[in-house]
Amino acid sequence: MAERDRRTVRDLRRGNRARVLERVYFGGPASRQELGPATALSSGSISNVVSELVAEGVLEEAGVVDSDGGRPRTLLRVAPASGLLVGVDIGETRVRVELFDLSLTELGRAERPLDRHGYDVERVVAHVRAGVGRVLGDAGADTARLLGIGVGVPGLVEQDPAAGGAVVHGQTIGWDAVPFERLLREAVDIPDDVPLFIDNGAKTLGQAEMWFGGGRGASTAAVALIGSGVGASVVQSADPGGAARPQAVEWGHTTVRIRGRRCRCGAAGCLEAYVGAAALRERWQEAGAELPADAGDEAVLAALLAAAFPEDGSAPDARAAALLDETAEYLGAAVADLVNLFCPERVLLGGWAGLLLGPRLLPGVRRHAEAYALRHAASRTTIELGRLGPDAVTVGAATLPLSDFLGRGGSRRPPSAPRAPVPEGGIRSLWG
């Protein structure tokens, strides 16, 4: 009973610290007097928590404000320099690694291209190792301040303690139950007490957009990641750490055309086989476009847009225009499925290809989504572009250790603490 009481007291204390930290982090600088009503904690609890966090360097003063007839009030904020975060995006053409402080200000970046060897596991692990070493070395970072490394991957992720942690199932990239966390832990030169957090890349994009981007303030949103492949995440709660029961749906591999084009997953008629950048490249070539063999997908999409929407006053290329019109309809119909299934307040189109195509395709996507979706559900949903740019997956990956740090009340994870399973709340994975 005594041990149970000690655990209860410790958990209560950690919960109080987490309330204060989350309010200050997401709500901006606040005084002790403001934190009481905002967290529903007593003035004594606020005083104790703030004193601890200030003494530990997690909170710091951020100026003073006048009060109504009383003494000036000191504002508190989360100290940006009190911790470091690393975000890793295992993308389609490169591995990107970024180092952030606690305010998610970028302190360093490294990119390693994925060449013809593609998603060879050993090569990807080597790229992550080199990238992490580069950003930490260039910044002269003290690894004692490193709170964790978050990694966004293309595939489904499950926790398997027998395999050393996170295991990645990436059918479209040839990864079958890859023990990715164990491989990274063996390869990356970081202290043993620095945790690794590995999750689906579309899911990390969704978390980033909900916390800091176009989903902020919404109770539900569907966030699409459109690159060479297609993915999405559905977020049922905008509150950091908010709980919701998850439901996995493979949006990029939902069927949009019976007996349609062959997808790289092996099935026919998948959404990804029509609106992904790699698929658009193939479809434009099939329509007669002559493309350099060494041209990357981004260059091809830029050329496709230029042909369909010439800026020199010349006539649009009819094949390019028709291809993009058809793509907008496929994407609009698939967005309508998300609207009908989840009734989100917002649908956000992100990913490098989504952001490149979005300004031109968005009117058509909205029109077709409205036509294919149920009227009531469509009337409650807005369709916009994501706001965090092409780096959003990396930022989202960094939110994985950030969320853990805030949830632990600003305490580092002890070396012996096991990784908790991926929580059921918050974000639903729909990786394509």
C-alpha positions as CSV (number, residue, x, y, z in Angstrom):
1,M,0.0,0.0,0.0
2,A,2.8,2.4,0.8
3,E,4.5,1.7,-2.5
4,R,1.1,2.4,-4.3
5,D,0.8,5.7,-2.4
6,R,4.3,6.8,-3.4
7,R,3.4,6.0,-7.0
8,T,0.2,8.0,-6.8
9,V,1.9,11.0,-5.3
10,R,4.7,10.9,-7.9
11,D,2.1,10.6,-10.7
12,L,0.1,13.5,-9.3
13,R,3.2,15.7,-9.1
14,R,4.2,14.8,-12.7
15,G,0.7,15.5,-13.9
16,N,0.7,18.9,-12.3
17,R,4.0,19.7,-13.9
18,A,2.7,18.6,-17.3
19,R,-0.3,20.8,-17.0
20,V,1.8,23.8,-16.3
21,L,4.3,23.1,-19.0
22,E,1.7,22.4,-21.7
23,R,-0.2,25.6,-20.8
24,V,2.9,27.7,-21.0
25,Y,4.3,25.9,-24.1
26,F,1.1,26.1,-26.2
27,G,-0.5,29.1,-24.7
28,G,2.5,31.4,-24.5
29,P,4.1,33.2,-21.6
30,A,2.0,33.4,-18.5
31,S,2.2,34.6,-14.9
32,R,1.8,32.4,-11.9
33,Q,-1.6,34.1,-11.3
34,E,-2.8,33.2,-14.8
35,L,-1.6,29.6,-14.5
36,G,-4.0,28.8,-11.6
37,P,-7.3,29.3,-13.5
38,A,-5.8,27.9,-16.7
39,T,-4.7,24.6,-15.1
40,A,-7.3,24.3,-12.3
41,L,-4.4,23.9,-9.8
42,S,-4.3,25.7,-6.4
43,S,-1.9,28.6,-5.9
44,G,0.2,26.4,-3.6
45,S,0.5,23.7,-6.3
46,I,1.4,26.4,-8.9
47,S,4.0,27.9,-6.6
48,N,5.6,24.5,-5.9
49,V,5.6,23.4,-9.6
50,V,6.9,26.7,-10.9
51,S,9.7,26.8,-8.3
52,E,10.8,23.3,-9.3
53,L,10.7,24.0,-13.0
54,V,12.6,27.3,-12.7
55,A,15.2,25.7,-10.5
56,E,15.7,22.9,-13.1
57,G,16.0,25.5,-15.9
58,V,12.9,24.2,-17.7
59,L,11.0,27.5,-17.1
60,E,12.5,31.0,-17.3
61,E,11.3,34.5,-16.8
62,A,10.1,36.2,-20.0
63,G,9.5,39.8,-18.8
64,V,6.9,41.5,-16.5
65,V,3.5,42.9,-17.1
66,D,1.5,45.5,-15.1
67,S,-1.4,44.3,-13.1
68,D,-4.6,46.2,-12.1
69,G,-3.4,48.2,-9.1
70,G,-1.1,45.5,-7.8
71,R,2.5,44.5,-8.2
72,P,3.8,43.7,-11.7
73,R,3.5,40.1,-12.6
74,T,6.4,38.0,-13.9
75,L,5.8,36.1,-17.1
76,L,7.2,32.6,-17.5
77,R,8.0,30.6,-20.6
78,V,9.6,27.3,-21.4
79,A,13.3,27.9,-21.8
80,P,14.3,27.1,-25.4
81,A,17.8,26.2,-24.4
82,S,16.8,23.7,-21.7
83,G,16.6,20.8,-24.2
84,L,17.5,19.7,-27.7
85,L,15.3,17.6,-30.1
86,V,16.2,15.8,-33.3
87,G,13.6,15.2,-36.1
88,V,14.3,12.8,-38.9
89,D,12.2,12.4,-42.1
90,I,12.8,9.2,-44.0
91,G,11.5,10.7,-47.3
92,E,11.1,9.4,-50.8
93,T,14.2,10.9,-52.3
94,R,16.3,11.8,-49.3
95,V,16.8,11.5,-45.5
96,R,16.5,14.8,-43.8
97,V,17.7,15.4,-40.2
98,E,17.1,18.6,-38.2
99,L,18.2,19.7,-34.8
100,F,15.9,22.0,-32.8
101,D,15.8,23.7,-29.4
102,L,12.6,23.4,-27.3
103,S,10.9,26.3,-29.2
104,L,11.4,24.2,-32.4
105,T,13.9,26.8,-33.8
106,E,16.1,25.0,-36.2
107,L,19.7,24.8,-35.1
108,G,21.1,22.5,-37.8
109,R,20.2,20.5,-40.8
110,A,21.6,17.7,-42.9
111,E,20.3,15.9,-46.0
112,R,21.4,12.7,-47.5
113,P,20.0,11.7,-50.9
114,L,18.5,8.3,-51.5
115,D,19.9,7.1,-54.9
116,R,19.1,4.1,-57.0
117,H,19.6,1.8,-54.0
118,G,16.4,3.4,-52.7
119,Y,15.2,2.1,-49.3
120,D,18.0,-0.3,-48.7
121,V,17.8,-0.6,-44.9
122,E,21.5,-0.5,-44.2
123,R,21.9,2.6,-46.4
124,V,19.0,4.4,-44.7
125,V,20.4,3.6,-41.2
126,A,23.8,4.9,-42.3
127,H,22.2,8.1,-43.6
128,V,20.4,8.7,-40.3
129,R,23.7,8.0,-38.4
130,A,25.6,10.5,-40.5
131,G,22.9,13.1,-40.4
132,V,22.5,13.0,-36.6
133,G,26.2,13.2,-36.1
134,R,26.5,16.1,-38.5
135,V,23.8,18.3,-36.9
136,L,25.0,17.6,-33.4
137,G,28.6,18.2,-34.4
138,D,28.0,21.4,-36.4
139,A,26.0,22.9,-33.5
140,G,28.5,21.8,-30.9
141,A,25.6,20.3,-29.1
142,D,25.9,18.7,-25.7
143,T,24.2,15.3,-26.0
144,A,23.3,15.6,-22.3
145,R,20.7,18.1,-23.4
146,L,19.3,15.8,-26.1
147,L,15.7,14.8,-25.1
148,G,15.2,12.4,-27.9
149,I,15.2,11.6,-31.6
150,G,11.9,11.4,-33.5
151,V,11.8,9.6,-36.8
152,G,9.0,9.6,-39.4
153,V,9.0,6.6,-41.7
154,P,6.9,5.4,-44.7
155,G,5.0,2.5,-43.3
156,L,3.1,1.0,-40.4
157,V,4.8,1.0,-37.1
158,E,4.3,-1.4,-34.2
159,Q,6.0,-1.9,-30.9
160,D,7.7,-5.3,-30.4
161,P,9.9,-5.5,-27.3
162,A,11.3,-8.8,-28.5
163,A,12.6,-7.1,-31.6
164,G,14.1,-4.2,-29.7
165,G,11.3,-1.7,-30.0
166,A,9.6,-0.2,-33.1
167,V,9.2,-2.5,-36.1
168,V,8.4,-1.0,-39.5
169,H,6.1,-2.7,-42.1
170,G,6.6,-0.8,-45.4
171,Q,5.1,-2.9,-48.2
172,T,5.6,-0.2,-50.8
173,I,9.3,0.2,-50.1
174,G,10.1,-3.4,-49.5
175,W,10.4,-3.3,-45.7
176,D,9.0,-6.4,-44.1
177,A,9.0,-6.2,-40.3
178,V,12.2,-4.2,-40.2
179,P,13.5,-3.8,-36.5
180,F,14.3,-0.2,-37.2
181,E,14.6,1.0,-33.6
182,R,17.1,-1.7,-32.8
183,L,19.1,-1.0,-35.9
184,L,19.2,2.8,-35.2
185,R,20.1,2.2,-31.5
186,E,23.0,0.0,-32.6
187,A,24.2,2.5,-35.3
188,V,23.6,6.1,-34.1
189,D,26.2,7.5,-31.7
190,I,24.1,8.8,-28.9
191,P,23.9,8.1,-25.1
192,D,21.9,5.1,-24.1
193,D,19.5,7.2,-22.1
194,V,18.4,9.2,-25.2
195,P,15.1,7.7,-26.3
196,L,14.2,7.0,-30.0
197,F,10.6,7.6,-31.2
198,I,9.6,6.1,-34.5
199,D,6.3,6.6,-36.1
200,N,4.5,6.9,-39.4
201,G,5.5,10.0,-41.4
202,A,2.0,11.1,-42.3
203,K,1.1,10.8,-38.6
204,T,4.0,13.1,-37.6
205,L,2.8,15.6,-40.4
206,G,-0.6,15.6,-38.9
207,Q,0.6,16.3,-35.4
208,A,2.8,19.2,-36.6
209,E,-0.1,20.8,-38.5
210,M,-2.5,20.4,-35.6
211,W,-0.1,21.8,-33.1
212,F,1.5,24.6,-35.1
213,G,-0.1,24.8,-38.5
214,G,-3.4,24.8,-40.4
215,G,-5.1,22.4,-38.0
216,R,-4.6,24.6,-34.9
217,G,-7.9,25.3,-33.2
218,A,-9.8,22.5,-35.0
219,S,-11.3,19.6,-33.1
220,T,-10.8,17.2,-36.0
221,A,-8.8,17.3,-39.2
222,A,-7.6,15.1,-42.0
223,V,-4.1,15.9,-43.1
224,A,-2.9,14.5,-46.5
225,L,0.8,13.9,-47.3
226,I,1.2,13.9,-51.1
227,G,4.7,13.2,-52.5
228,S,5.8,10.5,-54.8
229,G,3.4,8.4,-52.7
230,V,0.3,9.3,-50.9
231,G,-0.6,9.2,-47.2
232,A,-2.8,10.9,-44.6
233,S,-3.6,11.1,-41.0
234,V,-6.9,11.8,-39.2
235,V,-6.6,13.7,-35.9
236,Q,-9.6,13.6,-33.7
237,S,-8.4,16.0,-31.0
238,A,-6.6,19.3,-31.4
239,D,-5.5,19.3,-27.7
240,P,-1.9,18.1,-27.3
241,G,-2.1,14.7,-25.8
242,G,-5.9,14.6,-26.3
243,A,-7.3,11.1,-26.4
244,A,-9.3,9.5,-29.1
245,R,-9.8,5.9,-30.2
246,P,-7.7,5.2,-33.2
247,Q,-8.7,3.5,-36.4
248,A,-6.1,2.7,-39.1
249,V,-7.1,3.3,-42.7
250,E,-4.8,3.1,-45.7
251,W,-6.1,6.1,-47.6
252,G,-3.4,6.0,-50.3
253,H,-4.4,2.5,-51.0
254,T,-8.2,2.9,-51.1
255,T,-9.5,2.0,-54.5
256,V,-10.5,4.9,-56.8
257,R,-10.9,2.9,-60.0
258,I,-11.9,-0.8,-60.4
259,R,-9.3,-2.7,-62.4
260,G,-7.3,0.5,-62.6
261,R,-3.6,1.3,-62.8
262,R,-1.3,-1.1,-61.0
263,C,0.0,0.5,-57.7
264,R,3.4,-0.1,-56.3
265,C,1.7,-2.0,-53.4
266,G,0.7,-4.6,-56.0
267,A,-3.1,-3.8,-56.0
268,A,-4.9,-2.2,-58.9
269,G,-6.7,1.2,-58.9
270,C,-5.2,2.7,-55.7
271,L,-5.4,6.4,-55.1
272,E,-1.6,6.6,-55.0
273,A,-1.5,5.1,-58.5
274,Y,-3.2,8.3,-59.8
275,V,-2.3,11.3,-57.7
276,G,1.2,10.5,-56.4
277,A,4.1,12.3,-58.1
278,A,5.6,9.1,-59.4
279,A,2.2,8.1,-60.9
280,L,1.8,11.6,-62.5
281,R,5.1,11.3,-64.1
282,E,4.2,7.9,-65.6
283,R,0.7,9.1,-66.7
284,W,2.2,12.2,-68.4
285,Q,4.7,10.1,-70.3
286,E,2.0,7.7,-71.4
287,A,0.1,10.7,-72.7
288,G,3.1,11.5,-74.9
289,A,5.3,13.8,-72.9
290,E,9.1,13.4,-73.5
291,L,10.9,13.7,-70.2
292,P,14.6,13.5,-69.5
293,A,15.4,10.1,-67.9
294,D,17.4,11.8,-65.1
295,A,14.7,14.4,-64.2
296,G,13.5,14.1,-60.6
297,D,9.8,14.0,-59.7
298,E,9.8,17.6,-58.4
299,A,11.2,18.9,-61.7
300,V,8.7,16.8,-63.7
301,L,5.8,18.2,-61.7
302,A,7.0,21.7,-62.1
303,A,7.2,21.2,-65.9
304,L,3.7,19.6,-65.9
305,L,2.3,22.7,-64.2
306,A,4.2,25.0,-66.5
307,A,2.8,23.2,-69.5
308,A,-0.8,23.3,-68.2
309,F,-0.6,26.9,-67.0
310,P,1.9,28.7,-69.1
311,E,2.9,32.2,-67.9
312,D,4.1,33.5,-71.3
313,G,0.6,33.8,-72.7
314,S,0.9,30.7,-74.9
315,A,-1.8,28.1,-75.2
316,P,-1.9,25.5,-72.5
317,D,-0.7,22.0,-73.3
318,A,-4.0,20.1,-73.6
319,R,-2.6,16.8,-72.4
320,A,-1.1,18.4,-69.3
321,A,-4.3,20.3,-68.5
322,A,-6.4,17.2,-68.9
323,L,-4.1,15.2,-66.7
324,L,-4.3,17.7,-63.9
325,D,-8.1,18.1,-64.2
326,E,-8.4,14.3,-63.9
327,T,-6.0,14.3,-60.9
328,A,-8.1,17.0,-59.2
329,E,-11.2,14.8,-59.6
330,Y,-9.5,11.7,-58.2
331,L,-8.1,13.7,-55.3
332,G,-11.5,15.4,-54.7
333,A,-13.3,12.1,-54.6
334,A,-10.8,10.6,-52.2
335,V,-11.1,13.7,-50.0
336,A,-14.8,13.2,-50.1
337,D,-14.3,9.7,-48.6
338,L,-12.4,11.3,-45.7
339,V,-15.2,13.8,-45.2
340,N,-17.9,11.1,-45.3
341,L,-16.0,8.8,-43.0
342,F,-14.6,11.2,-40.4
343,C,-16.6,14.5,-40.8
344,P,-13.4,16.6,-40.1
345,E,-13.6,20.3,-39.6
346,R,-10.6,20.7,-41.9
347,V,-8.9,18.8,-44.6
348,L,-5.3,20.0,-45.2
349,L,-3.2,19.1,-48.3
350,G,0.5,18.8,-47.5
351,G,3.6,17.1,-48.6
352,W,6.0,18.5,-51.2
353,A,3.9,17.5,-54.2
354,G,0.6,18.5,-52.5
355,L,2.0,22.0,-51.7
356,L,3.4,22.3,-55.3
357,L,0.2,21.2,-57.0
358,G,-2.2,22.6,-54.4
359,P,-2.5,26.3,-55.5
360,R,-3.6,25.2,-59.0
361,L,-5.6,22.1,-58.1
362,L,-7.3,23.3,-54.9
363,P,-10.4,24.9,-56.6
364,G,-11.0,21.7,-58.6
365,V,-10.4,19.5,-55.5
366,R,-12.9,21.5,-53.5
367,R,-15.5,21.3,-56.4
368,H,-15.2,17.6,-56.8
369,A,-15.1,16.9,-53.1
370,E,-18.3,18.7,-52.7
371,A,-19.9,16.8,-55.5
372,Y,-18.8,13.4,-54.2
373,A,-19.3,14.0,-50.4
374,L,-22.6,14.0,-48.5
375,R,-23.9,17.6,-48.4
376,H,-24.2,18.0,-44.6
377,A,-20.7,16.6,-44.0
378,A,-19.2,18.7,-46.8
379,S,-20.9,21.8,-45.5
380,R,-19.0,21.4,-42.2
381,T,-15.5,20.9,-43.7
382,T,-13.0,23.3,-45.2
383,I,-10.3,22.2,-47.6
384,E,-7.0,24.1,-47.4
385,L,-3.3,23.7,-47.9
386,G,-1.0,22.8,-45.0
387,R,0.9,25.7,-43.6
388,L,4.2,24.3,-42.4
389,G,5.8,23.7,-45.8
390,P,7.8,20.7,-47.0
391,D,9.7,20.3,-43.7
392,A,6.6,19.5,-41.8
393,V,7.3,15.8,-41.4
394,T,10.7,16.6,-39.8
395,V,9.1,19.1,-37.5
396,G,6.4,16.6,-36.7
397,A,9.0,13.9,-35.9
398,A,10.6,16.3,-33.4
399,T,7.3,16.7,-31.7
400,L,7.5,13.0,-30.7
401,P,10.2,13.5,-28.1
402,L,8.8,17.0,-27.3
403,S,5.4,15.4,-26.5
404,D,7.1,12.9,-24.3
405,F,9.1,15.6,-22.5
406,L,6.0,17.7,-21.8
407,G,3.9,14.7,-20.8
408,R,6.6,13.7,-18.3
409,G,6.4,17.2,-16.7
410,G,9.7,18.3,-18.0
411,S,11.6,15.3,-16.6
412,R,14.0,13.3,-18.7
413,R,13.2,9.7,-19.2
414,P,15.3,7.6,-16.8
415,P,17.7,5.2,-18.6
416,S,15.9,2.1,-17.4
417,A,12.4,3.4,-18.3
418,P,10.8,1.2,-21.0
419,R,9.2,2.8,-24.0
420,A,5.5,2.9,-23.6
421,P,3.4,1.5,-26.5
422,V,2.2,3.9,-29.1
423,P,-0.8,5.6,-27.4
424,E,-4.2,5.0,-28.7
425,G,-5.1,8.6,-28.5
426,G,-4.7,11.5,-30.9
427,I,-3.7,10.6,-34.3
428,R,-4.9,7.9,-36.7
429,S,-2.4,6.5,-39.2
430,L,-3.4,6.4,-42.9
431,W,0.0,6.0,-44.5
432,G,-0.1,5.2,-48.2
